[in-house]
Structures are given as structure tokens and as C-alpha cells.
């Protein structure tokens, strides 16, 4: 009897990366809740401080009023005793009833203390009234009015955060992101993780900004990679433009980060033109060179603000280095008269090559994974799925901005949602043919699809609409336009039974690995980060 097959190192590493991402996300959520509590605590502390100052300032006035009240109470006591004597006389007359009513009236006014039943003799001294009323503010309720305790500053949140040392001679990388680190694990995370493995510290700036000023908190995502949110603006990536005032406020937060983390030499890697005013300000003030990594036709995104095209012209014309992911983006960047480095997308060969050998089931499975958005041709997939009800269609990924008018109603189409990167290979093991059913738009015509390289590493067939960036794949990819042709190409791929072409796909993937792409990017980053005194070489290199 044999046990379960051992898990490959690549899958184990990917699973650990996913666990790290999930833990980081949970820590970030916890830290946001902690920050909300800390903000409430600080607000309460301020109110207590103000209350304490007010109480201290009014101490003399309270003492004066207390003395006056004591004198008035003593006079009232004498008057009360005199009134009690007169009432005793009245009680012996026929006007007792009127006197009794008068007695009760005095008690109600508080001029006479309540007496126990049968008690005689003069009334005891009433207790001294409080010097000040109890506070109405619930925050102050239950506190001593004589001396408010000094507020205690909230402890710095760490969550076990550790700092990785700077490697002399290697600049830090401050990445102004286009997507959150915990989202789909693609070009940004793949390249920056490898830069970190090569020795660079990476500070990954979230696309969300905190409106309050201050230094950002950092969260360690993996060795030498930190996520953070800059402070000083309520603007959000894609939905607006950073004004000069906003950029100055955000830069102030960035400068605090640089001072606190000891960032002496750095390169700003910009993934979205929105960040250009901040990166340019950091270059002028801190000497951080700017490397623009253009991976998409940003003006074609529906979620981008209309101003992005103008901002991108600014960064294309002024950045210290420009990297592009596709030939179409390269041609456009060269129109700005820039020297451009083409660094296409790639794949994690070791991870995706662990897909098991294709086994043909009773019902073939046609699969897609990635963002299912407005560039995804839902009608094309729905048409093919209706024409071939004996095929199952597995569509993995978020469906934000997708046209889901027809697909969810089809019984042979399923949407499992987002699958963590570390679990992705196990989820696509059963896919017989992969598809790239993109609409042919300016966005997709300029895109260099990451998943095409990853699918090559699996050895499985890929059917796609014709895209310029897939031309170098040659006969490793089948192309189809329209439902009938797309269906025919999928049918051909399902009948494919040639181990040689599967191995050719894997060889193509090995030539286009993320490791190779990262070495290209690292060379650019290191050259931009060179200083007059570069310091010692990277550990392991000769001197």
C-alpha cells in the first residue's frame, strides 16, 4: 500500500507564500482595528487632559465658592433652628395644621434634614454638598475631579515586526503600487520578491492613502518586503489626481518613513502614473531616482481618471529609467524620445510545472484564471458553453466589472472565486485546455498576459484570441476569433496527444522565467541607485 505522493518543493514554497500573505492581511486588518482603538484612546486622552487643565484652573474658584457656601449654610442652620422653635409653639395651637404644612414645605426645600421616626431635638448638621457636580460627559464619568491622571501614549504596534539590515551598496526599493500586495500574485509581487531575495529592501506603498498626516506604519510581508500606507491625502489611486498640495503632504509622510527606516539610497519604482508627483518630489529632496515600470495601457482602464494620460506623459518624459512589459508599450514610450528597456512578463516555472500529467475525464474541462473584468469576453465564452454543453467551464478569479448577464445561468459554467496563489496549481490540475477569451481593445492589444507564460509551464494547450504579444509563442498557442472558430480550436486542443509539444511549451516557459526577468530589473535598479561611494559588493561576489 502506497502513501500519498510527496508535495513538491515549489508547491510547498507557494503554499507558504500564500500563508504569509494571509497572515499579513490578517495582521493588517488587526492593526487597522488597533489604530482605530488607538485613535479613540488619543481622543479620550486629549479630553481628559483638557478636563484636568480646566479643573486645575478652577481650583481656587472652587475653594472660594466652598467657603461662601459654608457661611451660607451656617446662616441657614441658625435660621432653621429658630424656625423649629417657632414651629413647636405653633404645634400647640389650633394652627398646627398650617404649621405642619409649613414644616413639610421647609423639608422639601432642603432647609430641614429628614429625621428618623420619633427623633427629637435639634437637627444635625447636613453633610457638606459636593464642590462640583458630577460630569455629564460619559468619558469623564467615574474619574476623580481632584487630579486627572496624565494621558498615557498608546504603545507602538509591532506585531512581531522585525527589521532586515541594509546590504551596503544595494539601494532600497520604494514601490508605488498599482495593486495591493495581497491581491493576485503577478508581476509586481513576483519581481519585487526576487529583488528582495537578491538583497534589496522593498517598501511597497499601498494604493490607499490615509487622510491624517503622520509617519506610516510598516508591516513585514516576507523577508525584506514591507507594506505601508502613506499619510496626508484623502485621494485614492485611479479615482483622482494628486494636486501639488496633496503631493507635498504625502511626501512629508514618505520623508518620515525614510528617516525612521534609515533609507539612505533608494530607487522609486512607479507602477502607476498617479504617483509621479510624489516620486518626483522625493527625487528632488532625497535623491531617489525614478524607474517607471509601465505594464499596461493605463488610459484604457475604465477605473482610471481622465487625467492619467497627461500625468503619464510627464513621467515618461522625466523618469530616470523606463521599463515596459510589451512591444506596443515600448513603441509608445519611444515616441516620447526615451530609452526604454523591454522586460516582458514571465512565470514561476518550478511552481506551474508541478501540474500533474493530463488525465482525460468523462467531461472535458476548459479553464481560465485571472481577473474576470470588462476586458473578458463573457459573450464569447457563453456562446461556446451553450454550443458544447458536454464541456465544463471553470472560471477562476474576481468578477469585478465583469459582464455576468449570461454566464452564471449556464449549468456547465462555474465560478469558484479567487483562489490563493499557493493553492492555484492544485485547483487547475483538472483543466484540459486553458483559454484567453479577451476582448480586442487597446488595453488587451498592449498587454503581455502573465498567465500565457504560466500555462506554457504546465504543458497544457492554450486557446486564445489573437493578441500581438502572443505572436512569439508561435504554434504553442491556438488562435480563434468568434464562437465557431474558438470552439473548433478548443476541440482540436482537447484531442491533442503529443508529449513533444507539451515539452516545447515547458521549455519556452523556462526561457521566460521570473528569475531571468528579475535579473534584468535588478541591474537597472542597482545602476540607478549607484552612489559615489557604492560600498562593499553584495555578499558572495568578488572584490
C-alpha positions as CSV (number, residue, x, y, z in Angstrom):
1,X,0.0,0.0,0.0
2,X,1.5,3.3,-1.1
3,X,1.1,6.6,0.8
4,X,0.1,10.0,-0.8
5,X,2.5,11.5,-3.3
6,X,5.0,13.9,-1.7
7,X,4.4,17.6,-2.2
8,X,6.9,19.2,-4.5
9,X,9.2,22.0,-3.0
10,X,7.7,24.5,-5.5
11,X,4.2,23.9,-4.3
12,X,5.3,23.9,-0.7
13,X,7.0,27.3,-1.2
14,X,3.9,28.7,-3.0
15,X,1.7,27.4,-0.2
16,X,4.0,29.1,2.4
17,X,3.9,32.3,0.4
18,X,0.1,32.2,0.5
19,X,0.1,31.6,4.2
20,X,2.4,34.5,4.7
21,X,0.1,36.7,2.6
22,X,-3.0,35.6,4.5
23,X,-1.2,36.2,7.8
24,X,-0.1,39.6,6.6
25,X,-3.6,40.5,5.6
26,X,-5.0,39.4,9.0
27,X,-2.3,41.4,10.8
28,X,-3.0,44.4,8.7
29,X,-6.7,44.2,9.5
30,X,-5.9,43.8,13.2
31,X,-3.6,46.7,13.0
32,X,-6.3,48.9,11.4
33,X,-8.7,47.9,14.2
34,X,-5.9,48.6,16.7
35,X,-5.3,52.0,15.1
36,X,-9.0,52.9,15.4
37,X,-8.8,52.0,19.1
38,X,-5.6,54.0,19.5
39,X,-7.2,57.0,17.8
40,X,-10.2,56.8,20.2
41,X,-7.8,56.4,23.1
42,X,-5.8,59.5,22.0
43,X,-9.0,61.5,21.6
44,X,-10.1,60.4,25.1
45,X,-6.7,61.4,26.5
46,X,-7.0,64.8,24.9
47,X,-10.4,65.3,26.5
48,X,-9.0,64.1,29.9
49,X,-6.1,66.5,29.5
50,X,-8.4,69.4,28.7
51,X,-10.7,68.5,31.6
52,X,-7.7,68.2,34.0
53,X,-6.5,71.6,32.9
54,X,-9.9,73.2,33.4
55,X,-10.2,71.6,36.9
56,X,-6.8,72.9,37.9
57,X,-7.6,76.4,36.6
58,X,-10.8,76.4,38.6
59,X,-9.4,75.0,41.8
60,X,-9.1,78.5,43.5
61,X,-12.6,79.3,42.4
62,X,-14.0,76.1,43.8
63,X,-12.3,76.8,47.2
64,X,-13.8,80.3,47.3
65,X,-17.3,79.1,46.4
66,X,-16.9,76.3,49.0
67,X,-16.1,78.9,51.8
68,X,-19.1,81.0,50.7
69,X,-21.4,78.0,50.8
70,X,-20.2,77.1,54.3
71,X,-21.1,80.6,55.5
72,X,-24.4,80.5,53.9
73,X,-25.1,77.1,55.3
74,X,-24.2,78.2,58.8
75,X,-26.6,81.1,58.5
76,X,-29.3,78.8,57.2
77,X,-28.7,76.4,60.1
78,X,-29.3,79.3,62.6
79,X,-32.4,80.3,60.7
80,X,-33.6,76.7,60.7
81,X,-33.2,76.3,64.4
82,X,-35.2,79.5,65.0
83,X,-37.9,78.3,62.7
84,X,-38.0,74.9,64.5
85,X,-38.6,76.7,67.9
86,X,-41.4,78.8,66.4
87,X,-42.9,75.7,64.9
88,X,-43.0,73.9,68.2
89,X,-45.0,76.8,69.5
90,X,-47.3,76.7,66.6
91,X,-47.9,72.9,67.1
92,X,-49.5,73.6,70.4
93,X,-52.1,75.9,68.8
94,X,-55.0,75.4,66.6
95,X,-52.9,76.4,63.6
96,X,-51.0,73.2,63.9
97,X,-52.2,72.0,60.5
98,X,-50.9,75.1,58.8
99,X,-47.6,74.8,60.7
100,X,-47.3,71.2,59.7
101,X,-47.7,72.1,56.1
102,X,-45.1,74.8,56.5
103,X,-42.7,72.3,58.2
104,X,-43.1,69.9,55.2
105,X,-42.5,72.7,52.8
106,X,-39.2,73.6,54.5
107,X,-38.1,69.9,54.3
108,X,-38.9,69.9,50.7
109,X,-36.8,73.0,50.2
110,X,-33.9,71.2,51.9
111,X,-33.8,73.7,54.8
112,X,-34.5,70.9,57.3
113,X,-32.9,67.5,57.3
114,X,-35.0,64.3,57.3
115,X,-35.5,62.9,60.8
116,X,-35.9,59.3,61.9
117,X,-39.3,58.5,63.2
118,X,-39.6,59.6,66.8
119,X,-36.4,61.7,66.7
120,X,-36.4,64.8,68.8
121,X,-34.0,67.7,69.5
122,X,-32.2,70.0,67.1
123,X,-31.4,68.8,63.6
124,X,-27.9,67.5,63.0
125,X,-25.6,69.4,60.6
126,X,-26.4,68.5,57.0
127,X,-23.5,66.9,55.1
128,X,-21.4,69.3,53.0
129,X,-22.5,69.4,49.4
130,X,-20.1,68.4,46.7
131,X,-17.8,71.1,45.5
132,X,-18.7,70.5,41.9
133,X,-21.4,68.5,40.1
134,X,-20.6,65.1,38.6
135,X,-19.5,65.4,34.9
136,X,-22.2,64.8,32.3
137,X,-19.5,63.6,29.8
138,X,-19.5,59.8,29.9
139,X,-15.8,59.8,29.2
140,X,-15.2,61.8,32.4
141,X,-17.7,59.9,34.5
142,X,-16.2,58.0,37.3
143,X,-12.9,60.0,37.3
144,X,-11.5,61.9,40.2
145,X,-12.1,65.7,39.9
146,X,-9.2,66.5,42.2
147,X,-6.4,65.4,39.9
148,X,-6.8,64.0,36.4
149,X,-4.2,61.3,35.6
150,X,-1.8,62.3,32.8
151,X,-2.6,60.6,29.5
152,X,-0.6,57.6,28.5
153,X,0.7,57.4,24.9
154,X,-0.5,54.3,23.1
155,X,2.3,51.8,22.6
156,X,3.8,51.4,19.1
157,X,2.3,48.5,17.3
158,X,4.8,46.0,16.1
159,X,3.0,42.6,15.8
160,X,6.5,41.0,16.0
161,X,7.8,43.2,13.2
162,X,11.5,42.8,12.6
163,X,13.8,44.9,10.6
164,X,16.1,43.4,7.9
165,X,19.5,45.0,7.7
166,X,20.5,47.1,4.7
167,X,23.0,45.5,2.4
168,X,25.7,48.1,1.7
169,X,25.9,49.0,-1.9
170,X,22.3,47.9,-2.7
171,X,19.7,50.6,-2.9
172,X,16.3,50.2,-1.2
173,X,13.3,50.0,-3.5
174,X,10.2,52.1,-2.7
175,X,7.5,50.8,-4.9
176,X,4.5,53.0,-5.7
177,X,2.0,50.2,-6.4
178,X,-0.8,49.6,-8.8
179,X,-2.4,46.8,-6.8
180,X,-2.5,45.6,-3.2
181,X,0.2,43.0,-2.4
182,X,-2.4,40.5,-1.2
183,X,-4.3,40.6,-4.5
184,X,-3.5,38.3,-7.4
185,X,0.2,37.3,-7.2
186,X,1.5,38.5,-10.5
187,X,4.2,40.8,-12.0
188,X,4.6,43.3,-9.1
189,X,4.9,40.7,-6.4
190,X,6.9,38.2,-8.4
191,X,9.6,40.7,-9.4
192,X,9.8,42.6,-6.1
193,X,10.0,39.3,-4.1
194,X,13.0,38.4,-6.2
195,X,14.6,41.8,-5.8
196,X,14.3,41.2,-2.0
197,X,15.9,37.8,-2.4
198,X,18.8,39.5,-4.1
199,X,19.3,41.7,-1.1
200,X,17.3,44.9,-1.7
201,X,14.8,46.1,1.0
202,X,11.4,46.7,-0.7
203,X,8.9,49.1,0.7
204,X,5.6,48.5,-1.0
205,X,3.3,51.5,-0.9
206,X,-0.4,50.7,-0.8
207,X,-2.8,52.3,-3.4
208,X,-4.8,53.6,-0.4
209,X,-3.8,56.8,1.4
210,X,-4.5,57.8,5.0
211,X,-6.0,61.4,5.2
212,X,-4.4,62.2,8.5
213,X,-0.8,63.4,8.4
214,X,2.0,61.3,10.1
215,X,4.6,58.6,9.5
216,X,3.3,55.4,8.0
217,X,3.4,52.1,9.9
218,X,5.1,49.2,8.1
219,X,4.1,45.6,8.0
220,X,6.6,42.9,7.2
221,X,5.1,40.7,4.5
222,X,8.1,38.4,3.9
223,X,11.9,38.8,4.4
224,X,12.9,42.2,3.2
225,X,9.5,43.2,1.9
226,X,7.3,45.7,3.8
227,X,3.8,47.1,3.1
228,X,2.7,50.5,4.2
229,X,0.2,53.3,3.6
230,X,1.3,56.8,3.2
231,X,-0.5,59.6,5.1
232,X,-1.5,63.1,4.2
233,X,-4.3,62.9,1.5
234,X,-7.8,61.5,1.1
235,X,-7.1,60.9,-2.6
236,X,-7.2,57.3,-3.9
237,X,-5.4,55.7,-6.8
238,X,-7.3,55.7,-10.2
239,X,-10.1,57.9,-8.9
240,X,-8.3,61.3,-8.9
241,X,-5.2,63.3,-9.4
242,X,-2.7,64.3,-6.7
243,X,-2.5,68.1,-6.5
244,X,0.7,69.8,-5.6
245,X,-0.6,70.3,-2.1
246,X,-1.6,66.7,-1.8
247,X,1.7,65.6,-3.1
248,X,3.6,67.7,-0.6
249,X,1.5,66.2,2.3
250,X,2.1,62.6,1.1
251,X,5.8,63.3,0.5
252,X,6.1,64.5,4.2
253,X,4.9,61.1,5.3
254,X,7.4,59.4,2.9
255,X,10.2,61.5,4.2
256,X,9.3,60.4,7.8
257,X,9.5,56.8,6.6
258,X,12.9,57.3,5.0
259,X,14.3,58.9,8.2
260,X,12.9,56.3,10.5
261,X,13.9,53.3,8.4
262,X,17.3,54.6,7.6
263,X,16.7,54.7,3.8
264,X,19.9,56.4,2.6
265,X,19.9,55.3,-1.0
266,X,16.7,54.3,-2.8
267,X,15.1,53.9,-6.2
268,X,11.4,54.7,-6.6
269,X,9.7,52.1,-8.8
270,X,6.5,53.6,-10.0
271,X,3.7,51.2,-11.3
272,X,1.0,53.8,-11.9
273,X,1.3,57.4,-13.2
274,X,-0.8,58.7,-10.3
275,X,2.3,58.6,-8.0
276,X,4.5,60.7,-10.3
277,X,4.2,64.0,-8.3
278,X,5.3,62.2,-5.1
279,X,8.1,60.2,-6.7
280,X,9.4,63.4,-8.5
281,X,9.3,65.3,-5.2
282,X,11.3,62.5,-3.5
283,X,13.9,62.7,-6.3
284,X,14.4,66.4,-5.8
285,X,14.5,66.3,-2.0
286,X,16.0,62.9,-1.3
287,X,17.9,62.0,-4.4
288,X,15.8,58.8,-5.1
289,X,16.0,58.0,-8.8
290,X,12.7,57.1,-10.5
291,X,12.2,53.9,-12.5
292,X,8.8,53.8,-14.3
293,X,7.6,50.2,-14.8
294,X,4.8,50.5,-17.4
295,X,2.9,47.3,-17.6
296,X,-0.4,48.4,-19.0
297,X,-2.1,51.0,-21.2
298,X,-3.4,52.9,-18.2
299,X,-5.6,55.3,-20.1
300,X,-7.7,52.3,-21.3
301,X,-8.8,51.2,-17.8
302,X,-12.4,52.2,-17.0
303,X,-11.4,52.8,-13.4
304,X,-8.7,55.3,-14.2
305,X,-9.3,59.1,-14.0
306,X,-9.1,61.0,-17.3
307,X,-6.0,62.9,-16.1
308,X,-3.9,59.8,-16.1
309,X,-2.8,60.2,-19.7
310,X,-1.4,63.7,-19.1
311,X,0.4,62.6,-15.9
312,X,1.9,59.6,-17.7
313,X,3.4,61.9,-20.4
314,X,5.1,63.7,-17.5
315,X,6.7,60.6,-16.0
316,X,7.6,59.2,-19.5
317,X,9.4,62.4,-20.3
318,X,11.2,62.8,-16.9
319,X,11.8,59.4,-15.2
320,X,15.4,58.3,-14.8
321,X,14.5,54.9,-16.4
322,X,11.6,53.4,-18.2
323,X,10.7,49.7,-18.3
324,X,7.8,48.3,-20.3
325,X,6.2,44.8,-20.4
326,X,5.1,44.7,-24.1
327,X,6.3,45.7,-27.5
328,X,3.2,48.0,-28.0
329,X,4.1,49.9,-24.8
330,X,7.7,50.0,-25.9
331,X,6.8,51.7,-29.2
332,X,4.6,54.2,-27.5
333,X,7.3,55.1,-24.9
334,X,9.9,55.5,-27.6
335,X,7.7,58.2,-29.2
336,X,8.5,60.3,-26.1
337,X,12.2,60.1,-27.1
338,X,13.1,57.8,-24.2
339,X,15.5,54.9,-23.9
340,X,13.3,52.0,-22.9
341,X,14.0,48.6,-21.6
342,X,11.6,45.8,-22.5
343,X,11.1,43.4,-19.6
344,X,8.1,41.2,-20.5
345,X,6.2,39.2,-18.0
346,X,7.3,35.7,-17.1
347,X,6.3,32.7,-14.9
348,X,7.3,30.7,-11.8
349,X,8.4,27.7,-13.8
350,X,9.0,25.4,-10.9
351,X,5.6,26.0,-9.4
352,X,3.4,25.7,-12.5
353,X,5.4,22.7,-13.9
354,X,4.1,20.7,-10.9
355,X,0.7,20.3,-12.6
356,X,0.2,16.6,-12.9
357,X,0.1,14.7,-16.2
358,X,-3.1,15.4,-18.1
359,X,-5.8,12.8,-17.5
360,X,-8.8,12.8,-19.7
361,X,-12.1,12.6,-17.7
362,X,-15.6,11.8,-18.9
363,X,-16.3,15.5,-19.2
364,X,-13.5,17.8,-20.5
365,X,-12.8,20.9,-18.5
366,X,-12.0,24.3,-20.2
367,X,-10.4,26.7,-17.8
368,X,-9.5,30.3,-17.2
369,X,-7.9,32.0,-14.2
370,X,-7.2,35.7,-13.5
371,X,-9.3,38.9,-13.4
372,X,-12.7,38.4,-15.0
373,X,-13.4,42.1,-15.8
374,X,-14.7,44.3,-18.6
375,X,-11.9,43.1,-20.9
376,X,-13.1,39.4,-20.5
377,X,-15.3,38.4,-23.4
378,X,-18.2,36.9,-21.5
379,X,-20.4,36.5,-24.6
380,X,-17.7,34.5,-26.4
381,X,-17.4,32.1,-23.5
382,X,-21.2,31.9,-23.1
383,X,-21.7,31.1,-26.8
384,X,-19.1,28.3,-26.7
385,X,-20.5,26.9,-23.5
386,X,-24.0,26.8,-24.9
387,X,-22.8,25.1,-28.1
388,X,-20.9,22.5,-26.1
389,X,-23.0,21.6,-23.0
390,X,-20.8,18.4,-22.6
391,X,-17.8,20.6,-21.7
392,X,-17.4,22.1,-18.2
393,X,-16.1,25.7,-18.0
394,X,-14.1,26.6,-14.9
395,X,-13.6,30.4,-14.5
396,X,-11.4,31.3,-11.5
397,X,-10.9,34.8,-10.2
398,X,-12.6,38.0,-9.1
399,X,-15.5,39.2,-11.2
400,X,-15.4,42.9,-10.5
401,X,-16.6,44.9,-13.6
402,X,-17.4,41.7,-15.4
403,X,-20.4,41.2,-17.6
404,X,-22.2,38.3,-15.9
405,X,-25.5,38.6,-17.7
406,X,-25.4,35.1,-19.3
407,X,-22.7,33.0,-17.8
408,X,-24.0,32.3,-14.3
409,X,-27.2,30.9,-15.7
410,X,-25.4,28.2,-17.7
411,X,-25.2,24.8,-15.9
412,X,-21.8,23.9,-17.2
413,X,-20.1,27.1,-16.1
414,X,-18.7,27.5,-12.6
415,X,-17.2,30.5,-10.7
416,X,-15.1,29.3,-7.7
417,X,-14.0,32.9,-7.0
418,X,-10.4,33.9,-6.1
419,X,-8.1,31.0,-5.4
420,X,-4.9,31.9,-3.3
421,X,-1.7,31.7,-5.3
422,X,-0.4,28.8,-3.2
423,X,-3.5,26.7,-4.0
424,X,-3.8,27.7,-7.7
425,X,-1.9,24.8,-9.2
426,X,-3.9,22.2,-7.3
427,X,-7.1,23.9,-8.4
428,X,-6.2,23.9,-12.1
429,X,-4.8,20.3,-12.2
430,X,-8.1,19.1,-13.7
431,X,-8.2,21.7,-16.6
432,X,-7.7,20.1,-20.0
433,X,-7.5,23.3,-22.1
434,X,-6.9,26.8,-21.0
435,X,-8.4,29.8,-22.8
436,X,-7.7,33.6,-23.0
437,X,-11.1,35.0,-24.2
438,X,-10.2,38.7,-24.2
439,X,-11.9,41.4,-26.0
440,X,-9.7,43.0,-28.6
441,X,-9.3,46.5,-27.1
442,X,-6.4,49.0,-26.8
443,X,-5.9,47.6,-23.3
444,X,-5.6,43.9,-24.3
445,X,-3.7,44.7,-27.5
446,X,-0.9,46.2,-25.4
447,X,-1.0,43.6,-22.7
448,X,1.6,40.8,-22.2
449,X,-0.5,38.1,-20.5
450,X,1.2,36.6,-17.4
451,X,-1.0,33.6,-17.5
452,X,0.1,32.7,-21.0
453,X,3.7,32.0,-19.7
454,X,2.3,30.1,-16.7
455,X,0.1,27.9,-18.9
456,X,3.2,27.1,-21.0
457,X,4.9,25.8,-17.8
458,X,2.0,23.4,-17.3
459,X,2.5,22.0,-20.8
460,X,-1.3,22.2,-21.3
461,X,-2.9,23.6,-24.5
462,X,-3.9,27.2,-24.7
463,X,-6.6,28.7,-27.0
464,X,-6.6,32.5,-27.2
465,X,-8.0,35.3,-29.3
466,X,-5.2,36.8,-31.5
467,X,-3.1,39.2,-29.4
468,X,0.2,40.8,-30.6
469,X,2.1,39.8,-27.5
470,X,1.3,36.1,-28.2
471,X,2.9,36.0,-31.6
472,X,6.3,34.9,-30.3
473,X,4.5,31.8,-28.9
474,X,4.0,30.6,-32.4
475,X,2.3,27.2,-32.7
476,X,2.4,26.7,-29.0
477,X,-0.9,28.6,-28.8
478,X,-4.0,28.1,-30.9
479,X,-5.9,31.2,-32.0
480,X,-9.5,31.7,-32.7
481,X,-11.9,34.6,-33.3
482,X,-15.7,34.2,-32.8
483,X,-17.6,31.4,-31.2
484,X,-17.4,28.9,-34.0
485,X,-13.6,29.2,-34.5
486,X,-13.0,29.3,-30.8
487,X,-15.0,26.1,-30.3
488,X,-13.1,24.4,-33.1
489,X,-9.7,25.3,-31.6
490,X,-10.7,24.1,-28.2
491,X,-11.9,20.8,-29.7
492,X,-8.6,20.4,-31.5
493,X,-6.7,21.1,-28.2
494,X,-8.8,18.5,-26.4
495,X,-7.8,15.9,-29.0
496,X,-4.1,16.9,-28.8
497,X,-1.9,14.0,-27.6
498,X,1.6,15.0,-28.3
499,X,4.1,14.9,-25.4
500,X,6.7,16.7,-27.6
501,X,4.6,19.9,-27.9
502,X,3.9,19.8,-24.2
503,X,7.7,19.7,-23.5
504,X,8.3,22.5,-26.0
505,X,5.8,24.7,-24.0
506,X,7.7,23.9,-20.8
507,X,11.0,24.8,-22.5
508,X,9.5,28.1,-23.7
509,X,8.4,28.8,-20.1
510,X,11.9,28.1,-18.7
511,X,13.4,30.7,-21.1
512,X,10.9,33.2,-19.8
513,X,11.1,32.8,-16.0
514,X,10.6,35.4,-13.4
515,X,14.1,34.7,-12.2
516,X,15.5,35.9,-15.6
517,X,13.2,39.0,-15.6
518,X,14.2,39.9,-12.1
519,X,17.9,39.9,-13.0
520,X,17.1,42.4,-15.8
521,X,15.2,44.7,-13.4
522,X,17.8,44.3,-10.6
523,X,20.6,45.5,-13.0
524,X,18.5,48.6,-13.8
525,X,17.7,49.3,-10.1
526,X,21.3,48.9,-9.0
527,X,22.6,51.1,-11.7
528,X,20.1,53.9,-10.8
529,X,21.0,53.5,-7.2
530,X,24.7,53.8,-7.6
531,X,26.4,56.4,-5.5
532,X,29.8,57.9,-5.5
533,X,30.7,55.5,-2.7
534,X,28.8,52.3,-3.6
535,X,30.2,50.5,-0.5
536,X,31.1,46.8,-0.4
537,X,29.8,44.4,-3.0
538,X,27.0,42.0,-2.5
539,X,27.9,39.1,-0.2
540,X,29.3,36.2,-2.3
541,X,30.7,38.5,-5.1
542,X,34.4,39.1,-5.7
543,X,36.0,42.4,-4.8
